[in-house]
């Protein structure tokens, strides 16, 4: 097979059940006609920058090193957490952390080593755009960010794009104008002029609008129809390409969404019950907290009795979900009553000593869409959110079309965002080893289906039972969800 070029289109936060004839008719038709993966999962935590790094490396968070949307890295910032949405924070971490921020080779680096090219267009944060192609400056390859010239490279490409298409529209809710602009840059400049071997286009909707208006809001409906219309333009252009038989298109989302039920102030709750805790990366308190739908606690007080007391206290809280720590064995965490964080793909020195999710349910949320959970964030109650282990946060859209892929195929295997890099490399005839993900061979013409296994791993801390559901396809691992019970 001759080398196949790939285009990866990311619909940030898109729930698979919102791909339908009413909201996203063009995407639904595309999904029905090509190879789809209904058991697709994001990397955990179910957060944007974690999954941007997983797309860019083909690895879970514990391998690539971006272990949360925000996480403590005291060598970089001792008085706060690292903000992965901010490119300047990521660059600071990249300069300080041993081996750099990303601990494994990226897609851009691997393509460049083979004389190939990657081009990235992002309508998301400066941090997510940077993570998709973090060595673009050094490699003199294209990274265009709607956040502006300071976050884009090379400068001459930014200038050429701005002269021809104007500056990116301002952020809005929904982000349709900005997404339309980026789609035009892709179709009228990146594909015909740069002609990269792999291109990534990141749509920041519906995630942005989910967060601030809710999953079922009128603005969200408009956002979904807006990204669907932009995608229709891409499909139309692809179908008219003279070398269409040497191109593939992947569609994915980086996580799902559920509705915020109620905020739990974790810092206040811990302090109210007498724990010494702050949110700094280093300090005099016994505990360092990073709150969220998945929350992280670092132990500065290392005695075993204290650590057990923290686990027992969390397990007694009605808002607590699943609990994880470093591994004692394949399934159990070293802290009694916890699960091994390696089950989440988070076996890393950068991960916190204790991770816990917040309670969730599958009752109707905003607009009647099922799924909701407690949160500790600045987002509004009834807004959309993610980061935890609800199956609707973990389940993602994944479709593959074009050269090498079977039409109308429905994969019986687990799959995910970690599989895009190895599959894109494979289509170019390049080695795809060294990734946590796999080549999506079962969806390819003449491909084989790997052996698959799914299991539910449970633990109990006192009366608090919790679990995680994981699976494997070949040697690649995926997380489908978890929580109380």
DOLO-920599 format. One record per residue (C-alpha): x, y, z. Coordinates in Angstrom, 3 decimals, m for minus. Each point is the difference from the previous one (the first is absolute). Layout:
# DOLO-920599
NODE          X          Y          Z
NODE          X          Y          Z
...
This chain:
# DOLO-920599
NODE          X          Y          Z
NODE      0.000      0.000      0.000
NODE      1.402      3.451     m0.867
NODE      0.395      2.501      2.860
NODE     m3.299      1.414      1.233
NODE     m0.301      3.533      1.382
NODE     m2.317      0.577      2.960
NODE     m2.268      2.781      1.195
NODE     m1.132     m0.173      3.635
NODE     m3.013      2.124      0.951
NODE     m0.656      0.375      3.736
NODE     m3.424      1.045      1.274
NODE      0.914      1.121      3.517
NODE     m2.293     m1.620      2.562
NODE     m2.513     m1.491     m2.444
NODE     m2.220     m2.662      1.581
NODE     m0.589     m2.963     m2.334
NODE     m3.732      0.016      0.734
NODE     m0.208      3.537     m1.405
NODE      1.064     m1.213     m3.440
NODE     m3.463     m0.271     m1.522
NODE     m2.113      1.085     m2.951
NODE     m1.290      3.099      1.747
NODE      3.120      1.506      1.564
NODE      2.843     m1.272     m2.200
NODE     m1.489     m1.486     m3.183
NODE      3.179      0.222     m2.083
NODE      2.140     m1.650      2.668
NODE     m2.643     m2.675      0.546
NODE     m0.061     m0.828     m3.711
NODE      3.803     m0.102     m0.084
NODE      0.095     m2.299      3.032
NODE     m2.560     m2.377     m1.487
NODE      1.882     m0.267     m3.287
NODE      3.461     m0.684      1.406
NODE      1.785     m1.907      2.774
NODE     m1.117      0.913      3.488
NODE      1.070     m1.015      3.483
NODE     m2.904      0.144      2.486
NODE      2.233     m1.200      2.867
NODE      2.448      2.882     m0.466
NODE      1.400      1.584      3.177
NODE      1.997      3.063      0.833
NODE      3.116     m0.117      2.129
NODE     m0.502      0.589      3.719
NODE     m0.418      2.565      1.493
NODE     m2.798      0.819     m2.462
NODE      1.426      3.470     m0.535
NODE      0.949      1.955     m3.086
NODE      3.737      0.547      0.331
NODE      0.583     m3.534      1.272
NODE     m1.632     m1.266     m3.161
NODE      1.698      2.509     m2.295
NODE      3.281     m1.429      1.277
NODE     m1.320     m3.551     m0.467
NODE     m0.929      0.745     m3.602
NODE      3.455      1.499     m0.560
NODE      1.897     m2.916      1.568
NODE     m2.202     m3.075     m0.309
NODE      0.434     m0.520      3.733
NODE     m1.959      0.158      3.239
NODE      0.601      2.810      2.469
NODE      2.388     m2.002      2.145
NODE      2.315     m0.435     m2.994
NODE     m0.152      3.457     m1.559
NODE      0.084      1.904      3.290
NODE     m2.942      2.406     m0.249
NODE     m1.872     m1.599      2.885
NODE     m2.847      2.503      0.247
NODE     m1.401      3.215     m1.370
NODE      1.668      1.438      3.064
NODE      2.552     m1.747      2.178
NODE      2.726      0.731      2.495
NODE      3.576      0.208     m1.235
NODE      1.903      1.675      2.826
NODE      3.202      0.297     m2.029
NODE     m1.875      2.292     m2.385
NODE     m2.473      1.862      2.249
NODE      0.277     m0.584      3.739
NODE     m2.886      2.285      0.985
NODE     m2.703     m1.233     m2.398
NODE     m0.922     m2.666     m2.488
NODE      1.149     m0.131     m3.593
NODE     m2.741      1.298     m2.350
NODE      0.098     m2.074     m3.161
NODE     m2.392      2.361     m1.808
NODE      2.761      2.625      0.022
NODE      2.849     m0.492     m2.482
NODE      2.404      2.024      2.142
NODE     m0.475     m2.417      2.909
NODE      0.635     m2.964     m2.281
NODE      3.145      1.590     m1.435
NODE      1.271      0.681      3.530
NODE     m0.605     m3.630      0.944
NODE      1.634     m1.210     m3.191
NODE      3.165      1.930      0.890
NODE      0.176     m1.282      3.593
NODE     m1.367     m3.538      0.215
NODE      2.481     m2.806     m0.714
NODE     m0.431     m1.163     m3.590
NODE     m2.397      2.861     m0.726
NODE     m3.721      0.204      0.585
NODE     m0.901     m2.780     m2.449
NODE      1.983     m3.054      1.000
NODE     m0.409     m1.973     m3.220
NODE      0.563      0.938     m3.669
NODE     m2.851      1.927     m1.567
NODE     m1.665     m0.512     m3.358
NODE      1.660      3.153     m1.325
NODE      3.436     m1.201      1.060
NODE     m0.487     m3.485     m1.414
NODE     m1.274      1.314     m3.304
NODE      2.859      2.504     m0.295
NODE      2.564     m2.727      0.669
NODE     m1.423     m1.852     m3.015
NODE     m0.019      3.088     m2.211
NODE     m3.757      0.462      0.416
NODE     m2.078      2.929      1.235
NODE     m2.740      0.790      2.503
NODE     m2.245      3.075     m0.124
NODE     m2.308      0.960      2.859
NODE     m2.855      2.508      0.135
NODE     m1.578      0.620      3.398
NODE     m2.982      2.095      1.024
NODE      0.556     m1.011      3.617
NODE      2.259      1.372      2.723
NODE      3.610      0.938     m0.631
NODE      0.980     m3.005      2.123
NODE     m1.957     m2.601     m1.946
NODE      1.313      1.339     m3.315
NODE      3.576     m0.139      1.294
NODE     m0.359     m3.568      1.252
NODE     m1.146     m1.222     m3.417
NODE      3.302      1.093     m1.582
NODE      2.341      1.093      2.780
NODE      3.165      0.006     m2.111
NODE     m1.502      1.837     m2.971
NODE      2.341      2.994      0.413
NODE      3.132     m2.158     m0.040
NODE     m1.267     m2.111     m2.893
NODE     m1.191      3.042     m2.013
NODE     m3.399     m1.600     m0.437
NODE     m3.455      1.536      0.256
NODE     m1.876      0.527      3.233
NODE     m2.803      2.536     m0.451
NODE     m1.918      1.113      3.076
NODE     m3.107      2.153      0.043
NODE      1.524      1.525      3.152
NODE      2.304      2.029     m2.233
NODE      3.423      0.395     m1.559
NODE      1.837     m0.343      3.318
NODE     m1.248     m3.579      0.254
NODE      0.480     m0.918     m3.660
NODE      2.988     m0.909     m2.136
NODE      1.693      0.618     m2.429
NODE     m0.563      3.764      0.024
NODE      0.036      0.247     m3.795
NODE     m2.796     m2.567     m0.238
NODE     m2.093      1.920      2.532
NODE      0.568      3.192     m1.993
NODE     m0.965     m1.665     m3.289
NODE     m3.150     m1.461      1.537
NODE     m1.024      3.283      1.616
NODE      0.537      1.976     m3.214
NODE     m2.160     m2.416     m1.942
NODE     m2.749     m0.856      2.509
NODE      0.159      2.747      2.616
NODE      0.497     m0.462      3.734
NODE     m1.897     m2.716      1.892
NODE     m3.397      1.169      1.288
NODE     m0.303      0.751      3.690
NODE     m1.075     m2.742      2.365
NODE     m3.761     m0.305      0.388
NODE     m2.693     m2.373      1.215
NODE     m0.364     m1.941     m2.210
NODE      3.402      0.068     m1.730
NODE     m1.443     m0.516     m3.483
NODE      1.661      3.006     m1.654
NODE      3.445     m0.975      1.285
NODE     m0.524     m3.632     m1.065
NODE     m1.163      1.059     m3.477
NODE      3.135      2.138     m0.339
NODE      2.299     m2.869      0.986
NODE     m1.788     m2.330     m2.426
NODE      0.575      2.479     m2.820
NODE      3.699      0.216      0.881
NODE      0.205     m3.796     m0.098
NODE     m1.779     m0.409     m3.327
NODE      1.401      2.998     m1.876
NODE      3.535      0.187      1.381
NODE      1.225     m2.922      2.099
NODE     m1.091     m2.900     m2.186
NODE      0.766      1.527     m3.451
NODE      3.101      2.072      0.930
NODE      1.692     m1.716      2.966
NODE     m1.332     m3.470     m0.940
NODE      1.139     m1.680      3.224
NODE      0.227     m3.745      0.455
NODE     m2.209      0.315      3.084
NODE     m2.259      2.939      0.842
NODE     m1.939      0.575      3.221
NODE     m2.952      2.399      0.242
NODE     m1.329      0.594      3.516
NODE     m3.550      1.365      0.402
NODE     m0.441      1.524      3.475
NODE     m3.772     m0.463     m0.233
NODE     m2.191     m1.581      1.237
NODE      2.176     m0.115      3.150
NODE      0.216      3.758      0.477
NODE     m3.742      0.481     m0.292
NODE     m0.824     m3.150      1.994
NODE      1.994      1.462      2.908
NODE     m1.543      3.437      0.186
NODE     m3.544     m0.519     m1.304
NODE     m0.738     m3.661      0.770
NODE     m0.286     m3.162     m2.048
NODE     m3.546      0.653     m1.196
NODE     m0.010      3.811     m0.320
NODE     m1.082      1.773     m3.212
NODE      3.555      1.312     m0.407
NODE      1.296     m3.560      0.221
NODE     m2.403     m1.171     m2.686
NODE      1.328      2.835     m2.175
NODE      3.578     m0.992      0.821
NODE     m0.611     m3.605     m1.024
NODE     m1.607      1.020     m3.268
NODE      2.855      2.422     m0.609
NODE      2.764     m2.598      0.343
NODE     m2.056     m2.431     m2.061
NODE     m0.267      2.529     m2.834
NODE      3.757      0.636      0.145
NODE      0.644     m3.730     m0.155
NODE     m2.312     m0.302     m3.018
NODE      2.299      2.417     m1.844
NODE      2.978     m2.221      0.816
NODE     m1.721     m3.157     m1.230
NODE     m1.054      1.729     m3.213
NODE      3.568      1.171     m0.654
NODE      1.399     m3.472      0.759
NODE     m2.421     m1.660     m2.404
NODE      1.139      2.337     m2.777
NODE      3.749     m0.533      0.538
NODE      1.683     m1.705     m2.970
NODE      2.163     m2.044      2.415
NODE     m2.863     m0.945      2.286
NODE      1.019     m3.663     m0.193
NODE      3.267      0.937      1.740
NODE     m1.594      1.898      2.894
NODE     m1.756     m0.983      3.208
NODE     m2.192      2.011      2.347
NODE     m0.379     m0.665      3.709
NODE     m2.695      1.614      2.123
NODE      0.247     m0.122      3.758
NODE     m0.934      1.759      3.200
NODE      2.410      0.388      2.890
NODE     m2.548     m0.794      2.759
NODE     m3.704      0.179      0.698
NODE     m2.071      2.181      2.345
NODE     m2.460     m0.266      2.862
NODE     m2.062      2.662      1.776
NODE      1.309      1.676      3.145
NODE     m2.350     m0.832      2.883
NODE      1.472      1.879      2.937
NODE      3.373      1.346      1.058
NODE      1.954     m1.620      2.814
NODE      2.614      2.324      1.500
NODE      2.654     m2.610      0.651
NODE      2.530      2.323      1.618
NODE     m2.590      1.273      2.462
NODE     m1.284     m3.508      0.732
NODE      3.469     m1.296      0.819
NODE      0.826      2.990      2.174
NODE     m3.356     m0.141      1.771
NODE      0.816     m3.527      1.175
NODE      3.416      1.025      1.283
NODE      2.375     m0.862     m2.830
NODE      2.965      2.240     m0.693
NODE     m0.261      0.606     m3.747
NODE      0.743      2.616     m2.647
NODE      0.053      0.181     m3.790
NODE      3.694      0.783     m0.413
NODE      2.423     m2.410     m1.627
NODE      2.319      0.302      2.999
NODE     m0.693      1.293      3.482
NODE     m0.312     m0.689      3.719
NODE     m3.464     m1.562     m0.075
NODE     m0.352     m3.759      0.331
NODE     m1.863     m0.257     m3.321
NODE      0.176      1.702     m3.384
NODE     m3.327      0.024     m1.878
NODE     m0.814      0.413     m3.684
NODE     m3.825     m0.017     m0.192
NODE     m2.184     m1.014     m2.916
NODE     m2.320     m2.717     m1.265
NODE      3.021     m2.146      0.645
NODE      1.938      1.420      2.924
NODE      3.575     m0.557      1.112
NODE      1.530     m0.035      3.477
NODE      3.736      0.044      0.610
NODE      1.199     m1.219      3.412
NODE      2.622      2.200      1.614
NODE     m0.509     m1.833      3.265
NODE      1.158     m3.477     m0.848
NODE     m0.991     m2.164      2.975
NODE     m2.202     m2.962     m0.840
NODE     m2.614      0.624      2.667
NODE     m0.672      3.504     m1.264
NODE     m0.304     m1.186     m3.595
NODE     m2.479     m2.699      1.013
NODE     m1.994      2.582      1.929
NODE     m0.299      2.157     m3.130
NODE     m1.241     m2.963     m2.056
NODE     m2.482     m0.975      2.721
NODE     m1.289      3.579      0.230
NODE     m0.507      0.255     m3.750
NODE     m1.740     m3.375     m0.095
NODE     m2.486      1.255      2.597
NODE     m1.014      3.022     m2.087
NODE     m3.214     m0.325     m2.042
NODE      1.602      1.943     m2.846
NODE      2.997     m2.333     m0.432
NODE      0.275     m2.304     m3.030
NODE      2.938     m2.283     m0.806
NODE      3.384      0.127      1.778
NODE      3.426     m0.729     m1.500
NODE      3.618     m0.077      1.147
NODE      3.300     m1.468     m1.186
NODE     m0.143     m3.748     m0.502
NODE      0.437     m2.669      2.618
NODE     m0.827     m2.648     m2.605
NODE     m1.641     m0.024     m3.428
NODE     m3.393      1.133      1.313
NODE      0.391      1.315      3.552
NODE      1.508      3.292      1.062
NODE      2.685      0.244      2.625
NODE     m2.429      1.890      2.255
NODE     m2.536     m2.485      1.416
NODE     m3.407      0.322     m1.623
NODE      1.280      1.634     m3.185
NODE      0.466     m1.279     m3.534
NODE      3.271      0.066     m1.904
NODE      0.288      3.233     m1.990
NODE      1.768     m2.002     m2.729
NODE     m3.484     m1.271     m0.927
NODE     m0.631      3.596     m1.123
NODE      3.234      0.233     m1.988
NODE      1.397      2.285      2.724
NODE      2.968     m1.942      1.336
NODE      2.253      3.060      0.149
NODE      2.121      1.897      2.501
NODE     m1.844      3.126     m1.146
NODE     m3.358     m1.386      1.135
NODE     m1.159      0.864      3.510
NODE      0.242     m2.424      2.917
NODE     m3.797     m0.310      0.189
NODE     m2.536      0.588     m2.764
NODE     m3.748      0.012      0.527
NODE     m3.018      0.710     m2.151
NODE     m3.292      1.571      1.025
NODE     m3.354     m1.753      0.101
NODE     m2.114     m0.074     m3.154
NODE     m3.260     m1.422     m1.318
NODE     m1.751     m0.637     m3.304
NODE     m3.193      1.931      0.709
NODE     m1.200      2.610     m2.512
NODE      2.070      3.166     m0.001
NODE     m0.139      3.197     m2.010
NODE     m2.409     m0.334     m2.918
NODE     m0.951     m3.485      1.193
NODE      3.337     m1.480     m1.038
NODE      0.977     m2.729      2.495
NODE      3.030      0.298      2.219
NODE      0.987      2.348      2.781
NODE      2.475      0.316      2.805
NODE      1.364      2.071      2.834
NODE      2.868      2.350     m0.750
NODE      2.510      2.391      1.522
NODE      0.534      2.614     m2.688
NODE     m0.888      3.570     m0.918
NODE     m2.452     m1.235     m2.640
NODE     m3.718      0.575      0.573
NODE     m2.306     m2.614      1.468
NODE     m1.968     m1.483     m2.941
NODE      2.961      0.716     m2.269
NODE      1.785     m2.855     m1.720
NODE      3.112     m1.481      1.567
NODE      2.467     m2.884     m0.248
NODE      3.183     m1.372      1.494
NODE     m1.395     m2.919      1.988
NODE     m0.878     m3.623     m0.630
NODE     m3.652      0.156     m1.055
NODE     m0.333     m2.191     m3.078
NODE     m1.451      2.982     m1.886
NODE      3.147      1.974      0.770
NODE      2.239     m2.857     m1.119
NODE     m1.889     m1.110     m3.139
NODE      0.999      1.887     m3.156
NODE     m0.766      0.255     m3.689
NODE      2.453     m1.814     m2.279
NODE     m0.443     m0.504     m3.753
NODE      2.566     m0.937     m2.670
NODE     m0.605      0.443     m3.720
NODE      1.801     m0.073     m3.302
NODE      2.982     m1.924     m1.252
NODE      0.450     m3.421      1.642
NODE     m3.202      0.106      2.101
NODE     m3.100     m2.145     m0.380
NODE     m3.225      1.786     m0.851
NODE     m2.770     m0.418      2.568
NODE      2.139     m1.997      2.419
NODE     m0.930     m0.012      3.702
NODE      2.937     m1.032      2.157
NODE     m0.716     m2.411      2.861
NODE      3.234      1.068      1.716
NODE      0.845      2.691      2.511
NODE      1.936      2.838     m1.572
NODE      0.860      3.603      0.729
NODE      1.874      3.194     m0.613
NODE      3.328     m1.735      0.756
NODE     m0.492     m2.043     m3.196
NODE      0.016      2.926     m2.431
NODE      3.751      0.602     m0.025
NODE      1.046     m3.639     m0.564
NODE     m2.665     m0.404     m2.692
NODE      1.072      3.181     m1.816
NODE      3.635     m1.140      0.113
NODE     m0.958     m3.435     m1.302
NODE     m1.886      1.517     m2.933
NODE      3.164      1.847     m0.987
NODE      2.017     m3.217      0.146
NODE      1.850      1.141      3.137
NODE      0.646     m2.018      3.174
NODE     m2.813      0.345      2.534
NODE      1.802     m1.596      2.961
NODE      0.575      1.711      3.335
NODE     m3.613      1.126      0.485
NODE     m2.564     m1.107      2.550
NODE     m2.549      0.086     m2.824
NODE     m0.265     m2.381     m2.923
NODE     m0.591     m0.013     m3.726
NODE     m3.755     m0.252     m0.616
NODE      0.503     m3.079     m2.157
NODE     m3.416     m1.592      0.490
NODE     m1.574      2.882     m1.963
NODE      2.442     m0.289     m2.898
NODE     m0.495     m1.987     m3.165
NODE      1.607     m3.382      0.620
NODE      0.731      0.887      3.643
NODE     m0.305     m2.273      2.999
NODE     m2.017      0.435      3.178
NODE      2.136     m0.127      3.155
NODE     m0.905     m2.009      3.069
NODE     m2.088      2.165      2.326
NODE     m0.861     m0.223      3.685
NODE     m2.110      2.162      2.336
NODE     m0.039     m0.226      3.777
NODE     m1.389      1.839      3.005
NODE      2.526      0.513      2.799
NODE     m1.472      0.772      3.421
NODE      1.275      1.042      3.415
NODE     m1.450      1.098      3.321
NODE      1.139      2.514      2.585
NODE     m2.097     m0.911      2.998
NODE     m3.595      0.032     m1.206
NODE      0.884      2.082     m3.029
NODE      0.062     m2.258     m3.074
NODE      1.397      1.359     m3.241
NODE      1.180     m1.334     m3.347
NODE      1.494      0.656     m3.414
NODE     m0.814     m1.760     m3.288
NODE      2.951     m0.568     m2.313
NODE      0.665     m1.938     m3.167
NODE      2.795     m1.072     m2.310
NODE      0.297     m0.497     m3.744
NODE      3.211     m1.847     m0.626
NODE      2.476      1.684      2.353
NODE     m1.751      3.394      0.024
NODE     m2.068      0.982      3.041
NODE     m3.108      2.183      0.291
NODE     m2.073      1.437      2.863
NODE     m3.790     m0.039     m0.435
NODE     m1.132      1.465      3.295
NODE     m0.291     m0.517      3.719
NODE     m1.237      1.425      3.271
NODE     m1.983     m0.989      3.062
NODE     m1.429     m3.485      0.322
